[in-house]
Amino acid sequence: MEKVMDTLHKRSVTSVVNIIVFQSALVLLFSFSNLDIFHPITWITNSLAKLASFSLWIIFIILCSLLAALCGGLKNKILSGPHLYTNRFDRLRRVFSLSTVFQACLHILIGIVVSCLYLAVIGRKYNSLHKECTFSAGLCVAEEKVFLIYSGAWSGIYVFLKNFFKCHPLRFPVIQQLVFLRLKAELIPSLKQAMKSSLLPCILCPILYFVNGNFALNVMCDIFNLTSEDKLFSNLIDYLNFTLLFYMWLQTTVLIFSCEMVEHILNIFLTDLPEFPIACQFGEANIGTLHEVLAAYKCPVIQNWGCLDLFSLAKNDPRRRKEIFALSQPGGHPNNWNAIRKECVQLMDNFVEQLNIVISEMTNPQTESGGIPSTPVIPVPRMREMSPAMRNLCLIGQDTSLQYEPLNEEPFVGWHKIYEHVVLFAKSLIPPLLKTTRLNHMFDKFPDAQLKLVFSNSLPVINAVQGLSFLVAASLTEDEYGVVQKDLNTIIIAIQQLKLTVDRAQKIGNFKRTQKNEQNDMQMKAALKASLKRSLYKICVTYRDHIQELDLPFSVLNSLQVYLSFKE
């Protein structure tokens, strides 16, 4: 598994490198955007002079460092998986956490640095922070530059708020393609979406600057020892400065486009499917075989790789399927198939167990106070007096010669006793407080939060079920030794049990389509149901002439009839 973890770290570093290359291409593109057809040599010379500027390189290095930190935070959020919010207080607590404050400050800094960088490349008259005063001698602050920096900070806040509660699941492609092709396919849609999304912050920014822009202006004046003249946007004519508004829209588009491409680049490299060996060769260790990767419950990304690799080889790779069906030499045991089948069935059983636990908690609610019902105390039976001539077997092993006399001293009530009484009194006040309307609205648990979390993590199960069913279907013609047929009953029962549990959860959970865009748990639930139906159809169609010969329970055979008659 060490080699697999190294692959994960290398892909994260490669994502950061590609993000830096992408920003370099943007800066290079904007530096040559001031096209001068009549003076081409001057145009090229000025563009190269801008690229050779020391201050430009400093700002560019700062921006790349901030984007690398953003990529690292997004990677940790993806690896940790979806978060469980049991009530509204959990959401509120996340808003005021240290990680949230760090991410907000990071987005604000990225917005400010993006504004400074691209104004230095194409800003022309908005590049400088100071200008000659109109009504007095000396230098005054260029309020247009302050406004553009303010709009960059506001755009960073807008991007942060837009993506704060957004779920970031890994989006594995249906058909694996080259990384370059996937990057090229994301460029134009992301740019169009960024151009549309930048309109709202551009509309709100002048209004916000009119309300509290004096603070940013005074800070700039105090830092650089400058004076200010008339306030920007003090009259209607200032809103008709289309050049300034265009620069604001352009830098906001670049900021949103850059943040979106950070997420796309990281997702592309983390979902690029690797190929795992079926078994270890002689002299190799810690390489991460397929069945070891399938059991990587502590790292969901690696487990997703293994399950998707299993599905891919089961559908498209006869050579690797032959390795799974082969017998070990020496010994002649189907070790490869046994290991893969065991991990896939274990994965399905664990998912069924999680669903059953959540369903039982939803159908059997706890006490009104929200706590777990206390275990009843079993009373200890009193000893019955025995005759002196009879032995008391209950006292064997006890020393009955010692006689303890009760102490006449009164017990001392210490501070710990007072603390225990105070804690018990505070706990007794919690249930009545929770019954109030406002506190109950804040601390009341979401009824199906755990159920949605389980379905959000069902991607490995989807790929494992389909991979196992395709292996079973291919074994009818490719399995020379019949290593799969001996486990066919176990596989069918496990898939059918999983389908019954998912159908049972569907009747309990609240999966209403109240939004235009479906949430991730609803999409994964629908994908899981479709994969189970597809897997059962695949097995039943392949073995339709032999289903009755299998040693299956009557209920399972009866449920498979709908697939044999194509009525499901």
C-alpha positions, 0 to 999 in steps of 0.5 A: 500500500505504500506505493499506492499512497505515493501515487496519491501524493504524486498526483496531488503535487502534479495537480499543483504543478498544473495549476501553476502552469495554467496561471502562467498561461493566463498571465502570458495571454493577458500580457500580449493582449495589448495588441498594437498592429502598427507598432509590433516591435514596440508591442512585443518589447513592452509585453516582454518588459512586463513579464520581466518585471520583478514586482510581477514575479513576486505577485505571481509567486504569492498567487501560486502559493495561495492557489496551492494552499487552496488546492491542499484544503480542497484535497483534504476536504475531498479525502475526508468525505462528506460531513454529517450535520445532525442538526442546525447547530452543527452547521452554525458551529462549522461557520465559526470554526478556525478552518472556515476563517482560514478559508475565508481569509485565503479567498480574500487574499487570492482575490486581492492578489489576482486584482494586483497581478492582472492590473499590473499586466493590462491595467495601464492607467489603473496600475499605479496606486497614486496619482498627481492631485488635481486641486493641490500639490503632492500625491493623492491615492488613485481611488480607482485602483483602491476600488478594483482591489476592494472588488477583488476582495469582495469577489473572493468573499463571494466565491467562498460563500458560493462554495462553502456548503457545496459538496465536493465529491469525486466525479469519475468519468464514465469513459476514461480519457487522457488527462489533456483531453479532460482538461481541454474539455473543462476550459470552455464550459468553466470560462462561460460559467465564470463569465455568467457568475461574475455578473452578480458580484459586479452589480453588488460591488459598487453598492457596497463600496458606496456604503463602506468604501471609506474604510478601505480608502482610509487604510490605503491612505494611512499605509502609503501616506497619501491624501484622498480627493472626491469620493468615487461613485459619489454621483451618477456619472461615476457609474458610467465609467465603463472602462473601470466596470469592465476591468472589475468584471474581467478580474472577477471572471479571472478569479472565479475561473481560476478557482473553478479550474483548481477544483477541476484540475484536482478532480481530473488527476485524482480520478485518473484510473490507475491499474492495480496488479491482481497478485504480487509477483515474486520479490515485490512487496507493498505494491498494493494489489487489487484486493488490498486496495478494495479493503482500504476503508481508511482512504476512500479515494484509494478504495474508489480507485480499486472498485472502479479498476475492478469494474473496468477490468471485469467489463473490458479486459479479458487478460486480467479476468483470466488472471483472476480465474487462474489457480495458484501455482503450486497448490492449485487454489483460486486465491485471486478470486477468493480474495476479490470476492471476499472483499466485495461481499464484505463491502456489501455486507458493511453497507447493508449493516450501516443501512440497517443501523440507520433504519432501526434508529429512524424507525425506533426513535430514542427518548424525548430528551434526545439521549439513549435510554438508560439500561435498567438496573438488575436488582441483586437478590438478598442472601437467605439465612441458611441453617448452621448444619448446611454449607452455603455454596454462595460464600465459597471463596469469600473470607467470612472471618472478617467482621466490619462494623459501621463507622459512626463518623459522618461523611465529609461532603467535599467539593467534588460532591458539590460539583456532581450535584451542580452538573446533575442539576444542569443536566436536568435543565437541558430537556425543558430548555430543548422543548422551547421553540427556538432551541428545539429548531436549532438543536433538533436532529435532522431525521434522515441525515445519517441515511443521506450520508450513507448513500453519499458514500455508496460509490465503492459499492456501486462499482464493486457490485457491477464489477462482481456481476460482470465477472460472474457473467464472464466466468460462464465462458472464461472460467476454465476451473469453475472457481466462480460457480461455487460462490454464485449463491453467495453473490446472488444472495448478497446482491439481493439482500442489498437491494431489499435493504435499499428499497426499505431505506427508500420508504423511510428516507425523505428523498423529495426532489425539492430543488432543481439540482439534485443533491449528491445523496439523491444522485448516488441513491439513484445510481445505486438502485440502477447498478443493483438492477443492472447487476441482477439482470446481467446475472439472470440473463447469463444464467437464465438456463441454470437459475433453477439448479442453484441452491438458493432460498425460495424467496430469492428464486421468487424475486429473481423471476421478475428479472428472468421475465424482464418485468422489473 
